[in-house]
Every structure is written in structure tokens, then in C-alpha cells.
Amino acid sequence: MPVLAELLARRAGVALEVLQDTANNLERELLEHVSTLNKRIYIPCCNSNSPPGLVEASTVDPWRRSGKYALGWVYFSVILLVITAAMRWYNFWNDKIRTAVHKEAMEEMLKTGSPDTDYELSALSTDKSTRKFFPREGPLPTTSLEAPSAESAGVSSRLLNLGSALCRWVFYHPIPAWRFRKGWRPIVFPSIGTIGVVLAALVFVVLYCFVPQPLYWQSIRFGSPPLAIRAGMIAVAMMPWIVALSMKANFISMITGIGHERLNVLHRWLAYIFLLLSLIHTVPFYITPVWDKGGVRVFKSFFQQGFYVYGTGVAALVPCIFLCVHSLTVLRRRSYEIFVTAHVPVSILLLAMLFWHCHNYLTSWSYLFATLAIWVASYAVRLFYLNWTNPWRMSWLIGEEAAVTLLPENAIKVTIPTQLRWKPGQYVYIRMPGVSVFENHPFTIASLCSDDFPSGYGEDYRDMVIVFRPFGGFTKRVLESALEHGPWHTYRAFLDGPYGGMRRSMDSFDHVVLFAGGSGITALISQLLNLIKRMRDGKAVTKTVQVVWAMKRPETMEWFKEELRICREFAPPDAVTCQFYITSAKRMSRGGALVSAQTPTRPVSMIFHDKVNDIFQNVASNRYSTSSAQRNSALIKDVANGDPEREKELRAENNDRLKPLPQAHLKKVSTRHLTPSPNRRGNSDETSRSRSPDNRVVEDTPHMPPHPTLHEKRRSRALSLDISSAQENQATTLQQIAQMDDPKEFDFGFPSTPTEFQKNLMRFAFMPAAVKSKKTGWSTEWGRPDIPYMLKEMSTEWTGRRTCVFVCGPPGLRVDVSNAVAELQSLVWKRKDCEEIFLHAENYAL
């Protein structure tokens, strides 16, 4: 009996455990069912007692299938992306094939074009050799030494060329800038292509929201309005694309080849469409309020915890409105630094509020997680674009050393020896803590990254040259700092890039025309140098290069005098022609005051920036000294051969060695720029003290090496400059240079000073190209270039199939060139030997 009782008790316990497990399973399933209900904002249906409005809401356009509207936007975007990528890669491989075929043909021509075969005798008798050189029948044998053409190279279709020309005729026509009032900044519109893409996206989302019916249910009790759901899902699906288009390390740029500065225009317009969809999503909830007809009671039954009537939607809408409003061009230009500082944090807040608002409805969180993944991945990839994130480089965490040089016409040249590599036409973002700690601005690289242009820093370094004019903000502070510290001061530069560049290979075109206006020459000069180098190496299809540079004063050509000399002397014969247009004869006003490099009234901000720059400079000096000592330690021991005195002497020489710096900044300061004031020049009794390259007396400093670095020279005496005397000396020097009869002096082909007749003619008419040098093809004219007439005349000399026109300059120049190239597309329709006339316009004011 006790055994039976124990058995019954055991079975009863098992039965209780089974019942408890069953209850737990039922409770779990109930909770899961409730949790799914918590994620739903539609009313479940249906049975025989369901009202007709509820049946309609559950069958006509059910809420659970509303994710298809988000997929519709994804399909629309992917189609545009695939079309753009296909065009990019088609042109990319076509250009590669043309250049490769041309290079192979050039190499074959050099092999078969040898004169040895012409003089080889077929027999000993002279009559047979005579027949070989002068046959009795047929034409005389000739050997063409001209460069082979690549006309048949690549994949080309006449129908495709005509279609491309038609599209370019439409999209190359720009919208003229509109000036609301004289003296105000003109409004520059995006290109027609950009407007077309934005309008297509706007029409698609608006129709996709309003065409499907119904827009509202009979009552809010039957679910959220369908119009609101459609707009909300499309807006959420836009988030990954909006973020992807805004990043510098841009995945869309990698696929399509379009620089992020151009994609940023689409980023802004898609954000405005996102705001429009957010408002469309919001308005229906106020037309059919949730508190009408018992809607609040129904909704609360499905949201047991945290039900906020419109609270999460307002929390997401407020940062969205702020981002769109403060991104308007007028506000962005007036307070750009505030815009840059606040934009990213508010964007992160918007994404967080969207996570809260969407509450994982349908597939909303999938798009938000995709947005977060693109954001994080882009920032991770961007680390490879920074020059101070590589721990195996000298610039790790301290940036590169940069030297600032003052050029004529108040221009500034910044030289940065760096291990970064770039392509012609690209640009970088520069941050200089010695000028401004938080500002980061883009500048076009004006130098060529090539082994033919090495840097004095070492084999792995290349001199990155930035040239710009100071207007305001950061550029003005660079000028003030350069005047404050003198020519021997160096800065630490943190680089971010390179970005942008031309999508097509310029060396694959038969003819290239380059237009520049003022400082726009910085985007052209590296392209020009690279093109001439490839032409000389036989790697470019290009036959002719024509450069047109319009500037206000001829002194501007001093910026790139050496580069222009290289182009003139090393370009293939009759391949490069340059035309310079002087649009203004106004001279700089003479006036001056004594400017001191170290004044007692320096602003506090400049002192702070100097301290920050000194910190980085000290770290860089110590790091370089340590690296140099470790690198040369073994060599010193080998040379000393066990002699301690000799080893000590060698180590002292190694420590005192002058640090490598750009060669341009080791030259003596020219008198045409800066002249020391008389009170700073050395006297006859100061011969025992050494002099610096800028003619300053340097005190004996036993604690410093005999040859101080440029950074140490900055800490020496103040450099006071008399601007008046410097300008007088500059005028005297220019006059002496103009009177020199030196055949080696580089001449641009124009008189040193315009005549009165030229000045008057410049005001009324365009001066014809009658002064063009027939011998060199280089000329200078006074007046503004007539772009349509020039391009039309140039087109008559184009014998190749493809032409590239590159322009960088003010809006007026870009508009004239764009209109002229658009009209030249008719040549593709009329001439079968003309396949393409391509335009690339650099426009950073989109």
C-alpha cells in the first residue's frame, strides 16, 4: 500500500507539471498574440457582424500589405542607379579601350617605322634595289610617322551617339542665374539634369500616394488613413538614400563615378521631398482625429503601454523641419559654421525619433537599420581618406606640415608634403588648427601627383599644392595668420580626401578645350600637366589641347608660371595653344601701413590657435627626431667603426641636420613680395651674428642646433614689414624685368602694360585674335572672350571623333560654355565622323 500511495503521488505530480507547462505555453502564446497586436494600428477583421467600413479597410488596401509602397520607392531608386552606373561603366571601358588601342598602335608604329627596312637591299644588283625604291607601277612606298588614330577603337553605335547628343542638347542648357535685386547675390539653379531627376522623384511619390484609393476610411476606428500609411512608408524608405547621398565616403559615388559634392544636391532635394511626405503623413490624422467616434478607446485597447496621441510623430517632425529650414541656401551661407556643427547631431536625433515613432511597424525598422548601417560604414570607410589615421605614417594624429606662401593678387599658396595620392582635378578638405581648430573646408589640388614631381620630404611624399584667394572666414584668417607670422612659419594640416574628379578620362578624347576663369585655373592646371605628360609618353589619344584663361589682371599668371613654362616647353609640337584674356586693367591701390609679425594687440583666438599649432609641431619634431635617430643609428655605428669620438660627431651632425621641407620654401624671400624694414636690417657691427634667409639677424642660441628648422626660425625675432616700400620695390622690379632683353625669360605673349587704346577697346568691344602668335600659338588679349564664337571656330579644326570641353570659373563663364557646347551637339547629328562632344563643368555652388 505505501508503494501504491507513493506511485499515485508521483503520477499526480507529473500531471500537475504537465498542466503547468500547458498553462505556461498558453500564456506565452497569448502574450505573443498580444505583442503582435501591440504592433498593429489596424483593427482585425472579420466576421458576419463586422461593419462594412471595417471589411473595406481589411480587404481593399489592407494595412498589413502597405510595405509595398516602400518597395516601390526602392525599385524606382535602383532603376535610376543601374541606368547611371551602366552609362558610367560604358564610358569608362570605352575610354580605356581607346587609350589601350592607341598605345598599342604607337608601340607597333615605333617597331615598324624603323628606317632600316627602307635601305635594305633585296639583291646585289642596283637595278633591283632601284625597282624597290622606285617601282614602275603603283604608288611610291611611304612610311607614315604620324600617330595612329583610335577612330575605330571602342564600342560605338551611331544610334547611341545620336541619342546621347540629343540628351546633352537638352541637359547642357543651364538655367541662367537669377538676381532678385542689383547688388544681391544671384540665385544659382541646379542643372536641368538634377531638376529632371528631382521632378521625376516628386511626381512618382505624389502619384503613388494619391492615385491608389481610398485615401481615408469611413472612420478612424477602422484603422489609420491609407494616405498617411503610404506617405509614411515611402518617407521611411527614403532615409537610406538620403544618408547615402550625403556622405563624403560615398558608396553611390563608387558605383556611378559622380562626386559627392554633386550628389549632395540630390541629398538636399530628397530631404525636402521627405519633409513633404512627412506632412502628407501628418495631415490625415488631423482631418480624421483619433479622438473622434471613439477612436481613442479602440486604439488604447491595442496599446496597453506607452500610448502617446501624436507624441512620437511630433517628436520626429520637429527635427525634420529644422534640418530642412536651416539647410536653405540663404541661411546656410549666413551661418555656415552653425549649419555644419548642428546638422549631424540633429540628424542623429531625427533617426532616433523615427525608431521611436515607427515602433517596428511593418518593415519600417528594416529601412532604419539600413540607414544606420550605411551611416556607420561610410564613416568607417572615411577613416582611410584621412591622412592622420594611419599609425604607420609620420602624420598619425598630428597631420602634415604645411607652408603658406603669399602670391600676387592677394592669392595664397599652401604646400603640403604628404603620402596621400590623388588624381588630377580632385580636391581635399583641409583643417589647420593653427588657423581654426574646428573649420574644415574643401580646396582643389593644383599639383600633379607623379613620380616626375618628387617632394623634398622623401620618396614616398608628394607636394600637394593648394592655391586660393582669401574672401572671408577661414581663407581670410589664413592670410592674416601668414602676415602675422611671416614666411617661415609652418602649420599642421589635417587632410580629408581626395574626393571628386572627372568621371571620364581626358586622354581618351581627340581634342580637349579647357576654360578657366580667375582662380578656376586651379582645377585645370593638374589636368593640363597630366595630359601633356601622357601625350609625350604616347598614352593619350589627344591631338590638340586649347587653353583659355580669363583673369582680371596679368599678375595672376604668376601663380602658375612654372607650370605654364613646362606646358609650353615640353608639350608636343603644335599640340597646345593658350589664350589669356585680361578683363580688367585696374591696378591695386597703393597704400600701406607698418605690419608687425608680433604685435601686443593680438587677438586671443590667434594666441590660442598658435598654442594648439605648437603642440602638434612639438610632437612632430620629437617623432621625426626619434624616427631619424633609429633609422640612422646602425649606419652611424658602421661608419664610426668603433671610434667613440667619431660616432659622437656623426650623431651630432645627424641631430643638427636641417629638416626636409618643400624646396619652394627654402629659397630666399623675393623683394617683390616682402621687404624687411630698415630698423630690422643688420648693422656693420652685427657681422659676428648670423643672418637668416630673410635677411634677419639671428641671435646666437647655444641651446639650438647650428641650422635651426623652419619651425624654430618662427620663434626668433619679429618680422616687421613696410607694405608701402614692398609695393614700391615690387613695381621697380617688374619694370626692370620688363626692360630686360633676356631670351630665356618666359614670355606669355602680351605687353607688360596695356595701352590707352586697348583700355578703351576693352570697354566697348571684343578684341579679335589678331595678336595670336603663329609661331607658338600663345597669345594674350585685352577683353572678355566670346565663348560661342571661339568654340564655333575651334570646331572647324576638330578632325577627331571625340572632343572634351572642361570649364571651371564663375557662373557667367559656365553658362556661356554650357550653352555653346549644347549648340555644338548638332555636329554629332550632321557629321558621321563626330561621335561625341562632352562637357565637364566644375560647380561648387550647386
C-alpha positions, 0 to 999 in steps of 0.5 A: 500500500505505501508503494501504491500511495507513493506511485499515485503521488508521483503520477499526480505530480507529473500531471500537475507539471504537465498542466503547468507547462500547458498553462505556461505555453498558453500564456506565452502564446497569448502574450505573443498574440498580444505583442503582435497586436501591440504592433498593429494600428489596424483593427482585425477583421472579420466576421458576419457582424463586422461593419462594412467600413471595417471589411473595406479597410481589411480587404481593399488596401489592407494595412498589413500589405502597405510595405509595398509602397516602400518597395516601390520607392526602392525599385524606382531608386535602383532603376535610376542607379543601374541606368547611371552606373551602366552609362558610367561603366560604358564610358569608362571601358570605352575610354580605356579601350581607346587609350589601350588601342592607341598605345598599342598602335604607337608601340607597333608604329615605333617597331615598324617605322624603323628606317632600316627596312627602307635601305635594305637591299633585296639583291646585289644588283642596283637595278633591283634595289632601284625597282624597290625604291622606285617601282614602275607601277603603283604608288611610291612606298611611304612610311607614315610617322604620324600617330595612329588614330583610335577612330575605330577603337571602342564600342560605338553605335551611331544610334547611341551617339545620336541619342546621347547628343540629343540628351546633352542638347537638352541637359547642357542648357543651364538655367541662367542665374537669377538676381532678385535685386542689383547688388544681391547675390544671384540665385544659382539653379541646379542643372536641368539634369538634377531638376529632371531627376528631382521632378521625376522623384516628386511626381512618382511619390505624389502619384503613388500616394494619391492615385491608389484609393481610398485615401481615408476610411469611413472612420478612424476606428477602422484603422489609420488613413491609407494616405498617411500609411503610404506617405509614411512608408515611402518617407521611411524608405527614403532615409537610406538614400538620403544618408547615402547621398550625403556622405563624403565616403560615398558608396553611390559615388563608387558605383556611378563615378559622380562626386559627392559634392554633386550628389549632395544636391540630390541629398538636399532635394530628397530631404525636402521631398521627405519633409513633404511626405512627412506632412502628407503623413501628418495631415490625415490624422488631423482631418480624421482625429483619433479622438473622434467616434471613439477612436481613442478607446479602440486604439488604447485597447491595442496599446496597453503601454506607452500610448502617446496621441501624436507624441512620437510623430511630433517628436520626429517632425520637429527635427525634420523641419529644422534640418530642412529650414536651416539647410536653405541656401540663404541661411546656410551661407549666413551661418555656415559654421552653425549649419555644419556643427548642428546638422549631424547631431540633429540628424542623429536625433531625427533617426532616433525619433523615427525608431521611436515613432515607427515602433517596428511597424511593418518593415519600417525598422528594416529601412532604419537599420539600413540607414544606420548601417550605411551611416556607420560604414561610410564613416568607417570607410572615411577613416582611410581618406584621412591622412592622420589615421594611419599609425604607420605614417609620420602624420598619425594624429598630428597631420602634415606640415604645411607652408603658406606662401603669399602670391600676387593678387592677394592669392595664397599658396599652401604646400603640403608634403604628404603620402596621400595620392590623388588624381588630377582635378580632385580636391581635399578638405583641409583643417589647420588648427593653427588657423581654426581648430574646428573649420574644415573646408574643401580646396582643389589640388593644383599639383600633379601627383607623379613620380616626375614631381618628387617632394623634398620630404622623401620618396614616398611624399608628394607636394600637394599644392593648394592655391586660393584667394582669401574672401572671408572666414577661414581663407581670410584668417589664413592670410592674416595668420601668414602676415602675422607670422611671416614666411617661415612659419609652418602649420599642421594640416589635417587632410580629408580626401581626395574626393571628386574628379572627372568621371571620364578620362581626358586622354581618351578624347581627340581634342580637349578645350579647357576654360578657366576663369580667375582662380578656376585655373586651379582645377585645370592646371593638374589636368593640363600637366597630366595630359601633356605628360601622357601625350609625350609618353604616347598614352593619350589619344589627344591631338590638340589641347586649347587653353583659355584663361580669363583673369582680371589682371596679368599678375595672376599668371604668376601663380602658375608660371612654372607650370605654364613654362613646362606646358609650353616647353615640353608639350608636343609640337603644335599640340597646345595653344593658350589664350589669356584674356585680361578683363580688367586693367585696374591696378591695386591701390597703393597704400600701406601701413607698418605690419608687425609679425608680433604685435601686443594687440593680438587677438586671443583666438590667434594666441590660442590657435598658435598654442594648439599649432605648437603642440602638434609641431612639438610632437612632430619634431620629437617623432621625426627626431626619434624616427631619424635617430633609429633609422640612422643609428646602425649606419652611424655605428658602421661608419664610426667603426668603433671610434667613440669620438667619431660616432659622437660627431656623426650623431651630432651632425645627424641631430643638427641636420636641417629638416626636409621641407618643400624646396619652394620654401627654402629659397630666399624671400623675393623683394617683390613680395616682402621687404624687411624694414630698415630698423630690422636690417643688420648693422656693420657691427652685427657681422659676428651674428648670423643672418637668416634667409630673410635677411634677419639677424639671428641671435646666437642660441647655444641651446639650438642646433647650428641650422635651426628648422623652419619651425624654430626660425618662427620663434626668433625675432619679429618680422616687421614689414613696410607694405608701402616700400614692398609695393614700391620695390615690387613695381621697380622690379617688374619694370626692370624685368620688363626692360630686360632683353633676356631670351630665356625669360618666359614670355606669355605673349602680351605687353607688360602694360596695356595701352590707352587704346586697348583700355578703351577697346576693352570697354566697348568691344571684343578684341579679335585674335589678331595678336595670336602668335603663329609661331607658338600659338600663345597669345594674350588679349585685352577683353572678355572672350566670346565663348560661342564664337571661339568654340564655333571656330575651334570646331572647324579644326576638330578632325577627331571623333571625340572632343572634351570641353572642361570649364571651371570659373564663375557662373557667367563663364559656365553658362556661356560654355554650357550653352555653346557646347549644347549648340555644338551637339548638332555636329554629332547629328550632321557629321558621321565622323563626330561621335561625341562632344562632352562637357565637364563643368566644375560647380561648387555652388550647386 
